């Protein structure tokens, strides 16, 4: 009600009848599950191109006819849709993995996907060092090379008998340029370090402190360059054991030298030598750790195709992850945070690996010893463990390590790729809930070895589509029913017997096709099912025309990349198939290979027994559902009803203008929104549609007349 005006004036009111909108929301999303070479398990991944399919799920494999799954997916993508691909699980699947010992690699490690990793493998105490991102043999022989700032210098001391990692090292310096933070001033006193590694006649030393002649101690950071030899003067280095007793001293210039440790480090590859210094400068303390009074958190991680099994190039560096952190709270910037904790970073951004074991939990790193030389206590395991927040921590260092990934396994111990019915159904069940995942076409892909299992697979897809009521299952016959059978009548009988037991559903499409196409990965021609193509034809029809047009025939029904058909039914055979809801794929001379029918899998006469009508209603229903959602929690009154009609009718007029409807009527008023309906908090709209029908049958009658007979005399009489 308008507010009454008590004096002359102008009252301005606004009534918004534009809340909500209706528009086509068909996204042309297909879905397929199968035993792919690589990729996450039981997780739907959006794929838009064939190259992305290769990068994410690998290539077509000859073993166990795995190529049929891959090439069905590729066929669908050739029409322009988005494909949600699921790699099916299998008991035999194992992630390749490695640790520093190269002895105890896990033989039954299966990390399905990112969520599985975060839930079960991201914590401490794992039994693997690094693991391939996805299961399979594809990652066997990859090498994961890591390095942190374990040492500053390598010093030759002669005999190393009795020397232990963690022992202290001191050297006197007189008027020397000292190591540390670019300091070029002269220094008299001594430096202190700690042994981080031991060779036959050398020790690796990390410099940690300098002490002046006056006894002033200062922590220092090693710097490369001319300072590399500053640790040794007069060829005198003392090693201090746990009892603070010197046990080794260099005495001759011939036996004593100093080298920069990092400059000597290589990636540990099989057939090539690559120095870490050619990859990146040494990892130091990150800014994140430094700001929190922590040290030694920097680490580099590099993935290498050691034997060329992945790329065909031995020693090919696949991925560099540099200057990561051992601190679990580390990010690149507080203002624009990107996780740099090495486990988090690799799990999010690496294409190849996950990190498992925390090396600081093992035997590597510094060991605790008693004080030596003026009260310095070496770093211990207890206070330097990884996977902790950076706050006053000197993180343990483990040096240069190479992890060889092994033990990866495919779908069987013999390297097979056969998917079981149960695992395939588990994967397709990911698409059951339409509120969680959008999909428009469920692609059957190939059947299984047994016909009854192929029917069971088809039946499950039809059931999912029928329950969702927003997509269509696309089904091809059992391979053995049509491939390598020369008698077309036998093929016809087989196809009928395959489809007859399947449930009646307008959310299914049946075809007869196996097409012959080229497999470039194995350099041979293959028979593959055409359900990927039929779904692709619907995509192409949506893109080039509208969903309510038929995807069949010469205008929109020509298949891509089809050389010939395993089964090409003639007219009499098509006459048997079509009443039984089976759409033929035919090869017509001069036209090509095409879909030659547009029936759904509905088993009785109805407007919904046609693909174009079913897709028309799917399109309209999804569009108007979005419009209806805008009315939720509004008042059920004339304003809300008028607003809804104001949305719906223009949309339907547009569909009608685009040849999708012959007519429509929208009723949303007091006649269907009665007091009882309103009191039940409901809102009702009745939408009557006359769907446009595709032409399935053409009759051409040619009439010959005598010369003296006018056409008007005979028209309409034959």
PEURVEN-V839654 format. One record per backbone hydrogen bond with DSSP energy under -0.5 kcal/mol. CO is the residue of the C=O (numbers start at 0). NH is the residue of the N-H. If there is no record, write none. Layout:
((CO | NH) (CO | NH))
This chain:
((9 | 11) (14 | 16) (27 | 29) (27 | 81) (28 | 439) (28 | 440) (29 | 83) (30 | 442) (31 | 85) (33 | 35) (33 | 87) (39 | 86) (44 | 84) (46 | 82) (48 | 52) (49 | 53) (50 | 54) (51 | 55) (52 | 56) (53 | 57) (56 | 36) (56 | 37) (60 | 66) (61 | 64) (62 | 65) (64 | 67) (65 | 68) (65 | 69) (66 | 70) (67 | 71) (68 | 72) (69 | 73) (70 | 74) (71 | 75) (72 | 76) (73 | 77) (75 | 78) (75 | 80) (76 | 79) (81 | 29) (81 | 83) (82 | 46) (82 | 84) (83 | 31) (84 | 44) (85 | 33) (85 | 87) (86 | 41) (89 | 92) (93 | 135) (93 | 408) (95 | 131) (96 | 405) (97 | 128) (97 | 129) (98 | 101) (107 | 109) (108 | 94) (109 | 111) (111 | 40) (112 | 116) (113 | 117) (114 | 118) (115 | 119) (116 | 120) (116 | 121) (127 | 356) (128 | 355) (129 | 97) (130 | 353) (135 | 138) (136 | 139) (138 | 141) (140 | 305) (141 | 404) (142 | 144) (142 | 303) (143 | 402) (144 | 301) (145 | 400) (146 | 299) (147 | 149) (151 | 260) (152 | 154) (152 | 204) (153 | 258) (154 | 156) (154 | 202) (156 | 158) (159 | 162) (163 | 166) (166 | 194) (167 | 239) (168 | 192) (169 | 237) (170 | 190) (172 | 188) (175 | 177) (175 | 186) (179 | 182) (184 | 177) (186 | 175) (187 | 212) (188 | 172) (189 | 210) (190 | 170) (191 | 207) (191 | 208) (192 | 168) (193 | 205) (194 | 165) (196 | 203) (199 | 159) (200 | 156) (200 | 157) (201 | 198) (202 | 154) (203 | 195) (203 | 196) (204 | 151) (204 | 152) (204 | 206) (205 | 193) (207 | 219) (208 | 191) (209 | 217) (210 | 189) (211 | 214) (214 | 216) (215 | 211) (217 | 209) (220 | 180) (224 | 227) (225 | 228) (226 | 229) (228 | 231) (232 | 235) (234 | 236) (236 | 249) (237 | 169) (238 | 240) (238 | 246) (238 | 247) (239 | 167) (240 | 243) (244 | 240) (247 | 238) (251 | 254) (251 | 255) (252 | 255) (254 | 256) (256 | 155) (258 | 153) (259 | 263) (260 | 263) (261 | 264) (264 | 275) (271 | 273) (273 | 266) (274 | 277) (274 | 278) (275 | 278) (275 | 279) (283 | 297) (285 | 289) (286 | 290) (288 | 291) (288 | 293) (289 | 292) (291 | 391) (294 | 394) (296 | 325) (297 | 148) (298 | 323) (299 | 146) (300 | 320) (301 | 144) (302 | 317) (302 | 318) (303 | 142) (303 | 305) (304 | 307) (304 | 314) (304 | 315) (305 | 314) (307 | 311) (311 | 313) (312 | 315) (315 | 304) (315 | 317) (318 | 302) (319 | 321) (320 | 300) (323 | 298) (324 | 341) (325 | 386) (325 | 387) (326 | 329) (329 | 339) (329 | 340) (337 | 331) (339 | 324) (340 | 344) (341 | 345) (342 | 346) (343 | 347) (344 | 348) (344 | 349) (345 | 349) (351 | 132) (353 | 130) (356 | 358) (357 | 360) (358 | 361) (371 | 375) (372 | 375) (375 | 371) (375 | 377) (379 | 383) (380 | 383) (382 | 393) (383 | 395) (387 | 327) (388 | 390) (392 | 294) (392 | 394) (398 | 147) (398 | 400) (400 | 145) (401 | 403) (402 | 143) (402 | 404) (404 | 140) (405 | 96) (408 | 93) (411 | 409) (411 | 414) (415 | 410) (416 | 418) (419 | 423) (420 | 424) (421 | 425) (422 | 426) (423 | 427) (424 | 428) (426 | 429) (427 | 430) (428 | 431) (431 | 433) (432 | 435) (432 | 436) (439 | 471) (440 | 30) (440 | 442) (441 | 473) (449 | 453) (450 | 454) (451 | 455) (452 | 456) (453 | 457) (454 | 458) (455 | 459) (456 | 460) (457 | 461) (458 | 462) (459 | 463) (460 | 464) (461 | 465) (462 | 466) (463 | 467) (464 | 468) (471 | 441) (472 | 474) (472 | 508) (473 | 443) (474 | 510) (477 | 480) (478 | 481) (478 | 482) (481 | 484) (485 | 487) (486 | 490) (487 | 491) (488 | 492) (489 | 493) (490 | 494) (491 | 495) (492 | 496) (493 | 497) (494 | 498) (495 | 499) (496 | 500) (498 | 501) (504 | 507) (504 | 600) (506 | 472) (507 | 600) (508 | 474) (509 | 582) (512 | 529) (513 | 565) (514 | 516) (514 | 527) (515 | 562) (515 | 563) (516 | 525) (517 | 519) (518 | 521) (518 | 522) (518 | 523) (523 | 518) (525 | 516) (525 | 527) (527 | 514) (529 | 533) (530 | 534) (531 | 535) (532 | 536) (533 | 537) (534 | 538) (535 | 539) (536 | 540) (537 | 541) (538 | 542) (539 | 543) (540 | 544) (545 | 548) (551 | 555) (552 | 556) (556 | 594) (560 | 562) (563 | 515) (569 | 573) (570 | 574) (571 | 575) (572 | 576) (573 | 577) (574 | 578) (576 | 579) (576 | 581) (577 | 580) (580 | 582) (581 | 583) (582 | 511) (583 | 585) (583 | 595) (585 | 587) (585 | 593) (586 | 588) (587 | 590) (587 | 591) (591 | 587) (591 | 593) (592 | 558) (593 | 585) (594 | 552) (595 | 583) (597 | 610) (600 | 504) (605 | 608) (606 | 609) (608 | 599) (609 | 613) (610 | 614) (611 | 615) (612 | 616) (613 | 617) (614 | 618) (615 | 619) (616 | 620) (617 | 621) (618 | 622) (619 | 623) (620 | 624) (621 | 625) (622 | 626) (623 | 627) (624 | 628) (625 | 629) (626 | 629) (627 | 630) (628 | 631) (630 | 633) (634 | 636) (636 | 640) (637 | 641) (638 | 642) (639 | 643) (640 | 644) (641 | 645) (642 | 646) (643 | 646) (643 | 647) (644 | 648) (646 | 650) (647 | 651) (648 | 652) (649 | 653) (650 | 654) (651 | 655) (652 | 656) (653 | 657) (654 | 659) (655 | 658) (659 | 691) (662 | 689) (664 | 687) (665 | 667) (666 | 685) (668 | 671) (668 | 672) (671 | 673) (673 | 677) (674 | 678) (675 | 679) (676 | 681) (677 | 680) (684 | 686) (685 | 666) (685 | 687) (687 | 664) (688 | 690) (689 | 661) (689 | 662) (693 | 695) (697 | 699) (698 | 700) (699 | 701) (700 | 702) (705 | 708) (709 | 712) (709 | 713) (710 | 713) (710 | 714) (713 | 716))
